[in-house]
Amino acid sequence: YSYRFDLNSQVHPLHLLKTGFELYYEEIRSTEILYPTVPHTSGGATIIPPDPDEKYQRGEYPGYGTYRWSLNQYPNRGGLYVQDNIELAGLNLHVGLRYDYLDVGRQVYYQDFVDRWKEAYKWIDSLEGGRFAPEWVMNMSGSTEEDKLSNGRKDFNRFLYYFTHGYFSPRLSIGYPVTDRIVFYFNYGHFYQFPDRDQYYRDPFAANTGSVIGNPSLKPQRTVSYEAGFENQFTDDMAFAIRAFYKDIFDYATSVSRGDYYINKNLDYASARGFEITLNQSFAGNFSTSVSYSYQIAKGRSSNPLAALYQPEFQLPRETRLNWDQNHTANIFATYRVGPREEGHFFGLPFVNNYGISLTWSYGSGFPYTGYRSRITSRNVYLVNGETAPYTTTVNLSIYKGFRITENMNLLVTFDVVNLLNRRNANTSAINPYTHEVYKYGDMSDPSSGIVLPWFRTEFNYLPAYNFDAPRQLLLGLKLNWD
């Protein structure tokens, strides 16, 4: 259920005030079951499902599932904001502040949830600075653990705490118009994103060795963003723009080892920075073009929240290139179009109209991958994604011809060619980390083994179709427009 209220008011000739709030109430019911009918061992005895143990009774289909997680949660979240748009002579200034909160709900304050969580987490009070309860429980007021749990189960007390312990997000935007066609601008802001709900609530009741359990104390992911740019419309139909950006992303949730289990914690960090240049020419004489180029660097501690689960070295405070770190991208789009009511010509033929031709070219530098190394360790973790795959480029062609059926009805015959040059663009899965080229018959299975990859293993293990972008595709279609 969602509720939203917005108010805009010109409180002063120079000030446009915007304010409002939003509230979301969520009901989450989910049961995830793996191996529902497979027997398992408990206390030295083999149990054939359904298992009567209490921890297997939560959620749908009680008793079944060697691994099972159940969500039955009722969180609520909301936000308040205020913004002042100040219009001064030669300067536009937008100043804003947003406030967000998340109430995780009463279910994580029930004694059975806390007891199971502490058991799975291997919670020992003496090793935790004398604390007798997890952090989200300690947040509640009370002299004993039961008092704190009781306050957490009282909706108003819990809501009041979370509502008053939210997160502020400042926003600032400055625009400096030099002329009616030239403007400089700068944007700054903080942005929050709450993690997926299962990272809070993944219950510990049927947790087996190696399972991931949730953490109701998680903080939201926080992004601090800076952007500066310049735009210039130097003719009636042509504009140029350049912008630079920098983003820091803090408190990514990641899974880390805790005894026999893994728990979600706010540990990961990432950053992205770069610039973009665009040149747009709108339709003039039936012709339009758009050219863009961007350069960016994306780094972080790991590319997915499970990296530290399989390799604890990723818990180290070191940054590597992220899997989607594509440094260079470029695009050119050109189209020639003659409308159905225009008198056009085509290669000297008069009165040919109602057609269009578009050509698109895109280029992207290669994505990073890890070259041939022995096991990544704490000493060489920085070598992860240390190599760059070959670049990719694609040309697409689109043609249409229209036929007027009535004054307002236009039938279009379309012909599209995707990957016109049929280029074989490989992704990183097709790259041999030893040769740094696409796998081929004759490559070594391992440089230390001296064994050559057999043709069938090369073809079916390393070069399946999904390791490459789609080949050339021809698409013929009909479209009916009414205008």
C-alpha positions in Angstrom: 0.0 0.0 0.0 1.4 3.4 -0.9 0.5 6.9 0.0 2.0 10.1 -1.5 1.4 13.8 -1.1 3.1 16.6 -3.0 2.7 20.4 -2.7 4.2 23.0 -5.0 3.7 26.7 -4.2 5.2 29.9 -5.6 5.7 31.4 -2.1 7.7 34.3 -3.5 8.5 35.6 -7.0 12.0 34.2 -6.6 11.1 31.0 -4.7 9.1 27.9 -5.9 8.7 25.6 -2.8 8.2 21.9 -3.3 7.5 19.6 -0.4 5.8 16.3 0.3 5.9 12.8 1.8 5.4 9.2 0.8 4.6 6.1 2.8 4.8 2.4 1.8 3.4 -0.5 3.8 4.6 -3.9 2.6 3.2 -7.4 3.3 5.9 -10.0 2.3 5.0 -13.7 2.2 7.4 -16.1 0.6 8.6 -19.7 1.1 11.7 -21.0 -0.6 12.3 -24.7 -0.6 15.2 -26.8 -1.9 15.2 -30.7 -2.0 11.7 -31.0 -0.6 11.6 -34.9 -0.5 15.3 -35.7 0.1 16.1 -37.3 3.4 18.5 -35.6 5.7 20.4 -36.3 8.9 19.6 -34.8 12.2 21.1 -35.9 15.5 22.6 -38.9 13.9 19.2 -40.1 12.6 18.0 -40.1 9.0 14.8 -38.1 8.7 12.4 -38.8 5.8 10.2 -35.7 5.0 8.0 -34.4 6.4 10.3 -33.4 9.3 8.3 -32.8 12.5 11.1 -30.5 13.9 9.7 -27.0 14.7 12.2 -25.2 12.6 10.8 -26.9 9.4 7.2 -25.9 10.2 7.5 -22.2 9.1 5.9 -21.2 5.8 4.0 -23.2 3.2 4.4 -27.0 2.9 5.7 -27.5 6.5 8.1 -30.3 7.1 9.5 -30.4 3.5 12.7 -29.0 2.3 16.3 -29.8 3.3 16.9 -26.1 2.9 13.9 -23.8 3.5 13.4 -20.1 4.2 10.2 -18.3 5.0 9.3 -14.6 4.9 6.3 -13.4 6.7 7.1 -9.7 7.3 5.3 -6.4 7.5 7.8 -3.6 7.1 7.0 0.0 6.3 9.1 2.8 4.9 8.7 6.4 3.9 10.3 9.6 3.0 9.9 13.4 3.5 11.4 16.1 1.2 11.5 19.8 0.8 13.1 21.7 -2.1 13.4 25.4 -2.9 13.8 26.4 -6.5 15.4 29.9 -6.5 15.4 31.8 -9.7 17.9 34.7 -9.6 19.1 36.9 -12.4 21.6 34.8 -14.2 21.5 31.9 -11.7 19.1 29.0 -11.0 19.6 27.4 -7.6 17.8 24.3 -6.4 18.4 23.4 -2.7 16.7 20.3 -1.3 16.7 17.9 1.6 15.2 14.4 1.8 14.7 12.1 4.8 14.1 8.3 4.5 13.4 5.6 7.0 12.7 1.9 7.1 10.8 0.1 9.9 11.9 -3.5 9.6 8.7 -4.8 11.3 8.0 -6.7 14.5 8.8 -10.3 13.3 12.5 -10.0 13.9 11.8 -9.0 17.5 10.1 -12.3 18.4 12.2 -14.4 20.8 12.4 -17.5 18.5 13.9 -15.4 15.7 16.5 -13.8 17.9 17.4 -17.1 19.6 17.9 -18.9 16.2 19.8 -15.9 14.8 22.2 -15.9 17.8 22.7 -19.6 17.5 23.5 -19.5 13.8 25.7 -16.4 14.3 27.5 -18.1 17.2 26.8 -15.1 19.3 28.9 -15.0 22.5 28.2 -12.1 24.8 31.7 -12.0 26.3 33.2 -11.7 22.8 30.7 -9.0 21.7 31.7 -6.4 24.3 29.2 -7.6 26.9 26.2 -7.0 24.6 23.4 -9.5 25.3 21.4 -8.9 22.1 22.0 -8.2 18.4 22.2 -4.6 17.2 18.7 -4.2 16.0 17.4 -5.4 19.4 19.8 -3.1 21.3 18.3 -0.2 19.4 15.1 -0.5 21.4 14.9 1.1 24.8 14.6 -1.1 27.9 16.7 -2.4 30.8 16.6 -6.1 29.9 16.6 -8.0 26.6 13.0 -8.9 27.1 12.1 -5.3 27.6 13.9 -4.4 24.3 12.2 -7.3 22.4 8.8 -6.2 23.9 9.3 -2.7 22.7 10.3 -3.9 19.2 7.0 -5.9 19.0 5.0 -2.8 19.9 4.3 -1.2 16.5 4.2 2.4 17.7 7.4 2.2 19.8 9.3 0.5 17.0 7.9 2.8 14.3 8.9 5.9 16.4 12.4 4.7 16.8 13.0 3.9 13.1 11.2 7.1 12.0 13.5 9.2 14.1 16.7 7.2 13.1 16.5 7.6 9.4 18.8 9.1 6.8 19.2 12.6 5.5 20.0 13.2 1.8 21.1 16.7 0.8 20.6 17.8 -2.8 22.0 20.8 -4.6 21.7 21.9 -8.2 23.2 25.1 -9.7 22.5 26.3 -13.3 24.3 29.2 -14.8 22.8 30.3 -18.2 25.3 32.4 -20.0 22.9 33.1 -22.9 19.6 31.6 -24.0 21.6 28.8 -25.7 24.6 28.3 -23.4 24.4 26.9 -19.8 26.8 25.6 -17.2 25.4 23.4 -14.4 26.5 21.5 -11.3 24.6 18.8 -9.4 25.4 17.2 -6.0 23.3 14.8 -4.0 23.1 11.9 -1.7 20.9 8.9 -2.6 19.8 5.9 -0.5 18.6 2.5 -1.6 17.5 -0.1 0.9 18.8 -3.7 0.3 16.6 -6.5 -1.0 14.3 -7.6 1.8 15.7 -11.2 2.0 19.1 -9.7 3.0 17.3 -8.4 6.1 15.0 -11.4 6.8 16.5 -14.6 5.4 15.5 -16.6 8.4 18.0 -18.8 10.4 15.4 -21.5 11.4 16.4 -24.2 8.9 19.9 -22.9 8.3 22.3 -25.6 7.4 26.1 -25.4 7.1 27.0 -22.9 4.5 23.6 -21.1 4.5 23.2 -17.3 4.3 21.2 -15.7 7.1 19.8 -12.2 7.0 20.7 -9.3 9.1 18.0 -6.9 10.3 20.7 -4.3 11.2 21.7 -3.6 7.6 22.0 0.0 6.6 20.9 1.2 3.2 23.3 1.6 0.3 24.4 5.2 0.0 25.5 7.0 -3.2 27.2 10.4 -3.2 27.1 11.8 -6.7 28.7 14.8 -8.3 28.0 16.1 -11.9 29.1 19.1 -13.8 28.3 20.0 -17.4 28.1 22.4 -20.2 25.5 22.6 -23.0 25.6 24.8 -26.1 23.0 25.0 -28.8 25.1 26.7 -31.4 22.6 26.6 -34.2 18.9 26.2 -34.5 19.2 22.5 -35.1 22.5 21.5 -33.6 23.6 21.2 -29.9 26.7 20.1 -28.1 27.0 18.9 -24.5 29.8 17.6 -22.3 29.3 16.4 -18.7 31.6 14.9 -16.1 30.5 12.7 -13.2 31.8 11.1 -10.1 30.0 8.6 -7.8 30.9 7.0 -4.5 28.7 4.1 -3.4 29.0 3.0 0.2 27.6 0.2 2.3 26.9 -2.4 -0.3 25.6 -5.5 1.4 27.8 -8.6 1.0 27.9 -12.0 2.6 30.8 -12.8 4.9 31.7 -15.9 6.9 30.6 -16.3 10.5 31.3 -19.8 11.8 29.5 -22.3 9.7 27.2 -19.7 8.2 27.4 -16.5 6.2 25.7 -13.2 7.2 25.0 -10.1 5.2 27.0 -7.0 6.3 27.6 -3.5 4.9 31.2 -3.9 3.7 31.5 -3.3 0.0 32.3 -0.1 -1.7 32.4 1.0 -5.3 33.1 4.1 -7.4 32.4 5.3 -10.9 33.8 8.4 -12.7 34.1 9.6 -16.2 32.7 12.0 -18.8 30.4 12.0 -21.8 30.3 14.1 -25.0 27.3 14.4 -27.2 26.5 16.1 -30.5 22.9 16.2 -31.7 21.6 17.5 -35.0 17.8 17.5 -35.3 16.0 17.1 -38.6 17.1 19.7 -41.1 16.5 18.9 -44.7 15.1 15.5 -43.7 18.5 14.5 -42.2 19.4 14.0 -38.5 22.5 12.7 -36.7 23.5 11.9 -33.1 27.1 11.3 -32.0 28.1 10.4 -28.5 31.3 9.2 -26.7 31.8 8.3 -23.1 34.7 7.3 -20.9 34.3 5.9 -17.5 36.1 3.9 -14.8 34.1 1.6 -12.4 36.0 0.0 -9.5 35.0 -1.7 -6.3 35.8 -4.3 -3.8 33.9 -7.0 -5.6 31.4 -7.4 -8.5 28.7 -9.4 -6.6 27.6 -9.8 -3.0 28.7 -13.4 -2.9 32.4 -12.8 -3.8 33.6 -12.9 -0.2 31.6 -16.0 0.4 33.7 -18.1 -1.9 37.0 -16.1 -1.5 37.5 -14.3 1.8 40.3 -12.3 0.2 37.6 -10.0 -1.2 37.0 -8.8 2.3 40.2 -6.8 2.0 39.9 -3.1 1.5 41.2 -3.2 -2.1 39.5 -2.0 -5.3 39.6 -3.9 -8.6 37.8 -3.3 -11.9 34.2 -4.3 -11.7 32.9 -6.8 -14.3 30.9 -4.1 -16.1 33.8 -1.6 -16.3 33.7 -0.6 -19.9 36.1 2.3 -20.4 35.1 3.5 -23.9 31.8 3.6 -25.6 30.8 5.5 -28.8 27.6 5.6 -30.8 26.6 7.2 -34.1 23.0 7.4 -35.3 22.1 8.8 -38.7 18.7 8.9 -40.4 17.2 10.3 -43.5 13.4 10.5 -43.5 10.8 11.9 -46.0 7.3 12.3 -44.5 4.1 11.0 -46.2 2.9 14.5 -47.0 6.2 15.7 -48.5 7.3 15.8 -52.1 10.6 14.0 -51.9 13.0 12.4 -54.4 15.1 9.3 -54.3 18.2 9.2 -56.5 16.7 11.6 -59.0 13.2 9.9 -59.1 10.6 12.6 -58.4 7.6 12.3 -56.0 9.1 9.5 -54.0 8.2 10.1 -50.4 7.0 8.3 -47.2 10.2 6.4 -46.5 13.2 6.4 -44.1 16.7 5.0 -43.8 18.6 4.7 -40.5 22.1 3.5 -39.8 23.5 2.9 -36.3 27.1 2.2 -35.3 28.1 1.3 -31.8 31.5 0.6 -30.3 32.5 -0.6 -26.9 35.9 -1.3 -25.5 36.3 -4.8 -23.9 35.1 -5.7 -20.5 37.7 -6.8 -17.8 38.5 -10.4 -17.0 41.1 -12.3 -14.9 44.0 -13.6 -16.8 45.8 -16.9 -16.1 46.9 -16.9 -12.5 47.2 -19.4 -9.7 44.5 -19.1 -7.0 43.8 -15.4 -6.2 45.3 -14.7 -2.7 45.4 -11.7 -0.4 48.8 -10.8 -2.0 47.5 -10.7 -5.6 43.8 -10.0 -5.3 44.4 -6.7 -7.1 45.1 -8.8 -10.3 41.4 -9.7 -10.5 40.0 -8.3 -13.7 43.5 -7.2 -14.7 43.0 -8.0 -18.4 40.7 -6.5 -21.0 38.7 -8.4 -23.6 38.7 -7.4 -27.3 36.4 -4.5 -28.3 33.0 -5.0 -29.8 31.3 -3.1 -32.6 28.0 -3.4 -34.3 26.3 -1.8 -37.4 22.5 -1.9 -37.7 20.5 -0.9 -40.7 16.8 0.0 -40.8 14.6 0.9 -43.8 10.9 1.5 -44.1 8.6 2.5 -46.9 5.1 3.8 -46.2 1.9 3.6 -48.3 -1.0 5.9 -47.6 -4.2 3.9 -47.2 -6.4 6.8 -46.1 -5.7 10.4 -45.2 -4.9 9.4 -41.6 -3.8 5.8 -42.1 -0.2 4.9 -43.1 1.0 1.3 -43.8 4.7 0.9 -43.3 6.8 -2.0 -44.6 9.9 -2.3 -42.5 13.2 -4.1 -43.1 15.8 -4.2 -40.3 19.2 -5.8 -40.4 20.8 -6.3 -37.0 24.6 -6.8 -37.0 24.8 -5.9 -40.7 28.5 -6.9 -41.0 27.9 -10.2 -39.1 30.7 -9.4 -36.7 31.6 -12.1 -34.1 31.6 -10.1 -30.9 32.8 -12.3 -28.1 32.1 -11.8 -24.4 34.6 -12.5 -21.6 33.5 -16.2 -21.3 34.9 -16.9 -24.7 38.3 -15.4 -24.0 41.2 -17.8 -23.1 42.9 -16.2 -20.0 46.2 -17.7 -21.1 46.3 -16.5 -24.8 44.0 -13.5 -24.2 42.2 -14.4 -27.5 39.0 -16.4 -28.3 39.4 -20.1 -27.5 40.4 -22.2 -30.5 41.4 -25.8 -31.1 45.1 -26.2 -30.3 45.1 -24.0 -27.2 46.6 -25.5 -24.0 44.2 -26.7 -21.4 46.6 -25.4 -18.8 50.0 -23.8 -19.6 51.7 -26.0 -17.0 50.1 -29.3 -18.3 51.1 -29.2 -21.9 47.7 -30.8 -22.8 46.0 -29.4 -25.9 42.3 -28.8 -25.7 40.4 -31.3 -27.9 38.2 -29.9 -30.5 34.9 -31.0 -28.9 35.8 -29.4 -25.6 36.8 -26.2 -27.3 33.6 -26.2 -29.4 31.1 -27.1 -26.8 32.6 -26.0 -23.5 34.1 -22.6 -24.4 32.5 -21.5 -27.7 28.7 -22.0 -27.3 26.5 -19.5 -29.1 25.7 -17.6 -25.8 29.4 -16.6 -25.5 28.9 -14.3 -28.5 26.6 -11.5 -29.4 23.8 -12.4 -31.9 24.9 -12.9 -35.5 23.3 -11.1 -38.4 19.5 -11.0 -38.2 17.0 -10.0 -41.0 13.6 -8.8 -39.8 10.8 -8.0 -42.2 7.7 -6.4 -40.7 4.5 -4.4 -41.2 3.4 -1.5 -39.1 0.1 0.4 -39.3 0.2 4.1 -38.1 -2.8 6.2 -37.5 -2.3 10.0 -37.3 
